[in-house]
Structure formats: structure tokens, C-alpha cells
Amino acid sequence: MQFLTSTDRYLARLIAVPLVSTLILSAMLLLLDKMLRLFDFVVQQGGPVGVVWEMLANTIPEYMSLGIPIGLMLGILLAFRKLALSSELDVFRALGVSYGRLLRVPYLFAIGLALVNLLIVGFVQPYSHYAYEGLRYELRSGALGASIKVGEFTKLSKKETVRIEQSRDGGRELSGIFVRAAGDDGAVFAVTAASGAFFATDDPDTIIFRLHDGVLVQNRPDFRTPRVLSFQSHDLPIALPKIESFRGRGTSQNEELTVPELVRTGLVSPSAKERAESRAEFHFRMVEVAIMMLLPLLAVALAVPPKRSSSALGVFLSIVMIVTYHKVNQYASAVAALGKINPVLALWLPFLVFAGLIWWMYRTLARVPGGQPIGALERAAAKSVAAVQRWARLGRGRVRRAQA
């Protein structure tokens, strides 16, 4: 017997289009918001703009782990909503096709995407999160090369300050230069020059700032008056600050540990705090993946509106429920990480409550004749819309009477 019938293939097409569209749209919106903040952060740190794209690439796994459940939910929900509004769902039901049989294809999507999400949150996201934090550290420390902002005083080190009036040819030609440097013996150098440029040396920790047509003022505690020297060309060596290497992966954040590493840390770590944090993070990731197996039931229960109604309340409610459940898990994980409650109880108890609610909603639709799990909400929403429309008509009537 053929496993996938023409009906299954038809359902797969209906689900795939909104699923992929929702996943791409949500990822693009999240990345766009992140991109604007990263551009601002990189510019403030004086780093190269090109690093923004590398940082964005490292945030994709995190956004995919959030977008996949939402895409799965809306893909199934919109597909069954289309079937319900076009009465095709009634035809299937009249032919004896149960909701359980119709859920075969949605569960194939759910199982496949749950495995993908497990791979992302369990193994890919920890490494991408560590790479992202590494880039942030390098930007703050200057390892990626800090830029000198034109018209502003820039500290190259603790004892050297530079100000550039103009920059041309991508920073190769500098003009209107002021440099102040302090020595260990109390000596202070102040240099002004008409133009200059930076040059690399054989020593990776030192660069040469070659200045042209300027004046150098040197002052020391044993000088009666500062010494002034005019020059046509002067090489000023500048020592680059030493940059410490970035910390190891997972040494301060459990988000950077893979699932096997979380299990091992939760079992053998000598620190009770580390064990609690690792267990909380492990169970948080597991419930976020496990809930995907319940989303097909929730999507079908919310997709079918009452008869003679085209209300989209179920679409809105589905997003609210997913986001609310995610926030509850985040709060429970944070409390469990403090050691105040067992992570199994903190994270799996809300899962069981949510699973019970979803099963009741699905069973009401599939087993109760004429059952509508959100019928009361639909009626309340319809009454609210009617009341708003009535108030709007009354308001327009008062305005017309006042104008008359």
C-alpha cells in the first residue's frame, strides 16, 4: 500500500508554502533588527563594517531555533484553515477521513523539523554563540583593528592620543595631525603635522606613524623650558596594546556547551552552581524541542473556525501561545539555574500542562460533535467587534448631527 497518497501530497504542498514563507520572513525580520543594532555597535567600537556580516551569520542558528516552531505551527494552521474555509475539510470528513489520518503529513514535517531543531540547539548554536561572543570581544579589545575617527581624539594606548582633521584615500593620506605621547620617565611629547600616514613594521606589536611638515614639543621634569623642534619628516613609533586571548568556550556561559557537554557537566561538575545551571540549560533545550511534537495538534485545533465564520482569531492565538510558553520556559530555566527548584519539575511541569491543554483542544474538535475549542473566544471576539462597530456608527452619527 502506498504510504503517501495524492491527498497527503496535496496537504504537503499546502503546508510547505506557508511554512517556508513564514520561516524566511521571520528570520529576515529578526536579522534586520539585529543588523541595525550590530552596525551601531561596530561603528561605536570603531571596528571594520565587514565584521557585521560575520556576526549576523553567527546569529542565524539562534533565530532558526525560534523560527522553526513558529513556521511549523503557521504552516500547518494556514493549510488546514484553507481546507476549512473552502469546505474541503468537510469533504474529507464526509468521506470518512479522520483528523488522525490527516495529521500524518503534518507529523512528518514535525518529526523532521524537530530533528533539525535538535541539531541546531544541541550542537550548532553553541559554537555559533561562542563565535559571536568572540567577535564582540575582539571588537571591544581592538583585535580587529580600531579606526581613528576624524575630528575626534582617539586613544591608541594608555599613553598615546591622536587627532586627525581629514582623511583621504581610505585612510592612506591623513592631514591636520595632532599626537600626544607620555613616557615612563615623565616626559611628554606633543606633535603637530600637516600630513602623515601609518606604516607596518617587522614587529607586529609596533607601527610607525610617519609625519611630514610639523613641530615637535618635548617636555620633561628636568627641563626648564620645553624643547621645540621643526621637522620635514619624522617617524613616530607607536606600541600597540597587548590583547589577551578570548576565553575558552563554555567557561562562563552554558549556552556555549553542546548537549553531551551539558549532561557531563551536570553530572560530574564539583560546583553545585554549575551542575544546576547545566541541568537547567539541558532541560530547557529538550522541552523546546519536545513541544514541536504537539504543535500539529494545536495547529489543527486552532485552524478550524466555527461554521459560517472566517475569523482569524486562531492564527493570533497560536502565536500568543507559542511565545508565552517560550517565555515561561525561559523564566523556569532561570529559576532552576539558581538552584531554587529542580529543573525537571520547573520545565517539564509546564510542558505537561501545555500538553494537556493542547490535547483537550484537539479532542474537542476531533471527537465532540460540533466541538469548537475556542468557540467561547470566537463569540466574545465577534461581540467585541460588533460593539466597536456600533460605537463607531454612533460616533459618526453624533458628528453629522453636530455639523447639521
C-alpha positions as a printed Julia matrix, in Angstrom:
404×3 Matrix{Float64}:
   0.0    0.0    0.0
   1.29   3.44  -0.9
   2.38   5.35   2.2
   1.69   8.83   0.83
  -1.49   9.22  -1.2
  -2.43  12.08  -3.52
  -4.26  13.65  -0.55
  -1.07  13.53   1.51
   0.92  15.16  -1.29
  -1.75  17.84  -1.61
  -1.55  18.54   2.12
   2.25  18.61   1.93
   2.11  21.33  -0.73
  -0.4   23.34   1.28
   1.82  23.14   4.38
   5.19  23.67   2.71
   4.44  27.06   1.13
   3.36  28.96   4.29
   5.93  27.06   6.38
   8.89  28.12   4.23
   7.48  31.62   3.73
   6.95  32.15   7.46
  10.4   30.79   8.3
  12.14  33.06   5.78
  10.08  36.11   6.71
  10.6   35.7   10.46
  14.34  35.11  10.0
  14.67  38.19   7.77
  12.79  40.4   10.22
  14.86  39.22  13.16
  18.12  39.59  11.22
  17.15  43.06  10.02
  16.55  44.23  13.57
  19.82  42.64  14.71
  21.72  44.09  11.74
  20.79  47.66  12.65
  21.95  47.16  16.24
  25.18  45.49  15.11
  26.01  48.3   12.7
  25.58  50.78  15.55
  27.71  48.64  17.9
  30.51  48.13  15.36
  30.63  51.83  14.43
  30.79  52.84  18.1
  33.62  50.38  18.72
  35.47  51.67  15.64
  35.72  48.25  14.01
  35.52  47.25  10.35
  31.96  47.26   9.0
  32.51  43.94   7.24
  32.51  42.11  10.58
  28.76  42.83  10.86
  28.0   40.15   8.24
  30.1   37.58  10.1
  28.3   38.39  13.35
  24.92  38.14  11.61
  25.84  34.73  10.21
  26.54  33.52  13.75
  23.08  34.64  14.92
  21.24  32.65  12.23
  21.17  29.36  14.22
  19.62  31.11  17.22
  16.9   32.7   15.1
  16.31  29.45  13.22
  15.7   27.63  16.5
  12.98  30.19  17.27
  11.62  30.44  13.74
  11.25  26.71  13.05
   8.48  26.09  15.64
   6.62  29.22  14.54
   6.97  28.25  10.88
   5.77  24.71  11.58
   2.78  25.97  13.55
   1.67  28.55  10.97
   2.36  26.25   8.04
   0.01  23.56   9.37
  -2.52  26.06  10.72
  -2.85  28.04   7.49
  -3.08  24.87   5.41
  -5.94  23.43   7.5
  -7.59  26.84   7.7
  -7.66  26.96   3.91
  -9.2   23.48   3.82
 -11.81  24.52   6.38
 -12.8   27.79   4.67
 -13.07  26.11   1.25
 -15.17  23.25   2.73
 -12.58  20.71   1.57
 -12.15  19.63   5.18
 -15.88  18.82   5.34
 -15.49  16.71   2.21
 -12.64  14.74   3.74
 -14.64  14.2    6.91
 -17.7   13.1    4.93
 -15.55  10.53   3.11
 -14.53   9.06   6.48
 -11.03  10.57   6.67
 -10.33  11.27  10.35
  -8.27  14.09  11.77
  -5.73  11.5   12.87
  -5.26  10.37   9.26
  -4.98  13.96   8.07
  -2.24  14.56  10.64
   0.1   12.04   9.03
   1.8   14.62   6.8
   1.94  17.34   9.49
   3.7   14.89  11.8
   6.22  14.01   9.1
   7.06  17.72   8.94
   7.1   17.94  12.75
   9.46  14.98  13.2
  11.87  16.19  10.51
  11.95  19.76  11.78
  12.26  18.61  15.41
  15.4   16.65  14.46
  16.76  19.7   12.63
  16.0   21.9   15.63
  17.67  19.4   17.98
  20.79  19.51  15.8
  20.74  23.31  15.86
  20.17  23.89  19.59
  22.24  20.89  20.63
  25.36  21.3   18.51
  25.34  24.21  16.02
  24.06  27.07  18.18
  26.65  26.62  20.99
  29.53  27.07  18.54
  27.88  29.99  16.72
  27.13  31.71  20.03
  30.77  31.31  21.09
  31.98  32.7   17.74
  29.62  35.66  18.09
  30.88  36.47  21.6
  34.45  36.13  20.34
  33.84  38.74  17.67
  32.28  41.08  20.25
  35.36  40.66  22.45
  37.73  41.37  19.56
  35.78  44.48  18.64
  35.96  45.82  22.19
  39.64  44.94  22.6
  40.68  46.29  19.2
  41.93  42.98  17.83
  40.02  43.6   14.6
  41.64  46.97  14.13
  40.11  50.09  15.64
  39.57  53.01  13.28
  40.56  56.57  14.12
  37.52  58.81  13.87
  38.13  62.03  12.01
  37.79  65.14  14.14
  37.87  63.25  17.45
  40.56  62.42  19.99
  41.4   58.7   19.79
  43.45  56.8   22.36
  45.84  54.37  20.65
  47.1   53.23  24.05
  47.06  54.43  27.64
  49.77  56.99  26.91
  49.15  57.96  23.28
  46.34  60.11  21.89
  45.8   61.06  18.25
  43.52  63.55  16.48
  43.09  63.67  12.69
  41.38  66.57  10.92
  40.99  64.98   7.47
  41.35  61.53   5.92
  41.56  60.7    2.22
  42.14  57.66   0.04
  40.7   55.21   2.57
  42.9   56.48   5.41
  46.15  56.38   3.44
  46.5   60.18   3.43
  45.98  61.97   6.74
  46.2   65.72   7.35
  45.85  68.08  10.29
  47.52  65.69  12.75
  47.98  66.1   16.5
  49.74  63.45  18.62
  50.38  63.44  22.35
  52.53  60.75  23.97
  53.78  60.29  27.53
  56.92  58.42  28.51
  57.66  56.31  31.58
  60.15  58.89  32.87
  57.57  61.68  32.93
  58.49  63.02  29.5
  55.63  64.35  27.37
  55.72  64.75  23.59
  53.24  66.83  21.62
  53.43  66.76  17.83
  51.52  68.64  15.17
  51.99  67.85  11.49
  50.47  68.87   8.2
  50.21  65.3    6.9
  51.16  61.73   7.68
  50.45  58.03   7.26
  50.69  54.75   9.19
  53.2   52.05   8.16
  53.66  48.49   9.36
  56.97  47.22  10.76
  58.61  43.85  11.23
  57.41  43.94  14.83
  53.67  43.07  14.87
  53.29  44.97  18.16
  54.62  48.28  16.78
  53.59  50.57  13.92
  55.27  53.68  12.52
  53.37  56.96  12.21
  55.34  58.92   9.58
  54.68  62.67   9.91
  55.52  65.46   7.47
  55.99  69.24   7.91
  55.36  69.59  11.61
  56.53  70.71  15.03
  57.53  68.51  17.98
  57.37  69.83  21.53
  59.2   67.82  24.22
  58.9   68.47  27.93
  60.43  66.67  30.93
  60.53  67.4   34.65
  64.24  68.33  34.42
  63.69  70.79  31.52
  63.45  74.47  32.39
  61.52  75.15  29.2
  60.03  72.73  26.66
  62.17  71.95  23.63
  60.68  72.74  20.22
  61.78  71.03  17.03
  60.58  71.7   13.5
  60.85  68.84  11.02
  60.05  67.92   7.46
  59.74  64.2    8.16
  59.61  62.37  11.46
  58.89  58.7   12.28
  56.97  58.21  15.48
  56.88  54.57  16.72
  53.62  53.59  18.38
  53.37  50.46  20.51
  50.11  48.6   20.02
  48.33  47.44  23.2
  48.65  43.78  24.03
  45.39  41.93  23.62
  44.55  38.98  25.81
  43.2   35.88  24.1
  39.47  35.22  24.31
  38.2   32.85  26.98
  37.57  29.19  26.27
  34.18  28.0   25.03
  31.65  27.4   27.78
  33.85  28.66  30.6
  31.3   31.31  31.59
  28.13  30.58  29.59
  26.25  27.29  29.4
  24.68  28.42  26.11
  28.06  27.58  24.52
  28.01  23.92  25.62
  26.66  21.15  23.42
  24.06  18.72  24.76
  26.6   15.97  25.66
  28.77  18.57  27.39
  25.78  19.82  29.37
  24.99  16.29  30.51
  28.58  15.67  31.54
  28.85  18.98  33.4
  25.52  18.38  35.15
  26.76  15.0   36.41
  30.42  15.44  37.31
  30.99  19.15  37.96
  32.3   19.74  41.51
  30.4   23.01  41.73
  26.73  22.77  42.73
  26.06  26.06  40.92
  27.5   24.73  37.64
  25.52  21.5   37.96
  22.27  23.41  38.48
  22.95  25.75  35.54
  23.9   22.9   33.2
  20.84  20.83  34.1
  18.55  23.82  33.67
  20.01  24.59  30.25
  19.78  20.94  29.17
  16.11  20.57  30.13
  15.29  23.96  28.6
  16.61  22.82  25.23
  14.84  19.49  25.47
  11.39  20.93  26.22
  11.81  23.47  23.41
  12.33  20.57  21.0
   9.71  18.28  22.57
   6.93  20.86  22.25
   7.25  20.66  18.47
   5.63  17.22  18.59
   2.47  18.83  19.99
   2.29  21.72  17.52
   0.4   19.78  14.79
  -2.43  19.06  17.26
  -2.55  22.68  18.38
  -2.42  23.98  14.82
  -5.38  21.85  13.7
  -7.4   22.75  16.8
  -6.91  26.48  16.15
  -7.2   26.32  12.35
 -10.87  25.33  12.08
 -13.16  28.35  12.72
 -16.83  27.96  13.67
 -19.32  27.36  10.85
 -20.23  30.43   8.82
 -17.23  32.25  10.26
 -13.91  33.28   8.73
 -12.39  34.62  11.94
  -8.56  34.58  12.14
  -8.54  34.5   15.94
  -6.84  31.09  15.9
  -3.84  32.46  13.98
  -3.35  35.24  16.51
  -3.89  32.9   19.46
  -1.36  30.36  18.15
   1.44  32.93  18.1
   0.49  34.19  21.56
   0.53  30.66  22.97
   3.92  29.77  21.49
   5.58  33.0   22.64
   4.02  32.74  26.11
   5.17  29.15  26.53
   8.7   30.11  25.4
   8.83  32.93  27.96
   7.56  30.62  30.71
  10.36  28.19  29.86
  12.95  30.97  29.98
  11.76  32.07  33.42
  11.62  28.49  34.73
  15.13  27.83  33.4
  16.47  30.96  35.12
  14.91  29.94  38.45
  16.19  26.36  38.12
  19.7   27.64  37.3
  19.74  29.37  40.69
  19.16  26.01  42.37
  15.84  27.08  43.86
  13.83  24.32  42.15
  14.5   21.03  40.42
  14.85  21.7   36.65
  12.76  18.62  35.82
   9.87  19.99  37.84
  10.38  23.6   36.7
  10.45  22.84  32.98
   8.55  19.62  32.42
   5.56  20.5   34.6
   4.61  23.48  32.35
   5.17  21.16  29.38
   2.67  18.64  30.75
   0.15  21.4   31.5
   0.53  22.8   28.0
   0.32  19.31  26.51
  -2.88  18.65  28.44
  -4.42  21.88  27.18
  -3.47  21.06  23.58
  -4.88  17.53  23.83
  -8.15  18.85  25.24
  -8.44  21.37  22.4
  -7.71  18.76  19.75
 -10.04  16.19  21.29
 -12.85  18.77  21.48
 -12.52  19.42  17.75
 -11.99  15.83  16.62
 -14.25  13.83  18.95
 -17.03  16.15  20.15
 -19.81  16.66  17.56
 -19.79  20.33  16.59
 -16.98  20.94  19.09
 -15.06  24.19  18.84
 -12.22  24.54  21.42
 -12.07  28.32  21.11
 -15.77  28.83  20.42
 -16.25  30.99  23.5
 -13.34  33.2   22.48
 -14.71  33.41  18.94
 -18.1   34.54  20.24
 -16.52  37.05  22.6
 -14.37  38.43  19.78
 -17.39  38.69  17.47
 -19.35  40.57  20.13
 -16.41  42.9   20.77
 -16.08  43.69  17.06
 -19.83  44.32  16.79
 -19.73  46.62  19.82
 -16.83  48.61  18.39
 -18.62  48.95  15.05
 -21.8   50.08  16.82
 -19.92  52.71  18.84
 -18.21  53.9   15.66
 -21.59  54.3   13.9
 -22.98  56.19  16.88
 -19.94  58.46  16.91
 -20.26  59.22  13.21
 -23.98  59.94  13.74
 -23.21  62.43  16.51
 -20.64  64.17  14.31
 -23.11  64.52  11.44
 -25.84  65.88  13.75
 -23.39  68.38  15.23
 -22.35  69.54  11.77
 -26.01  69.91  10.71
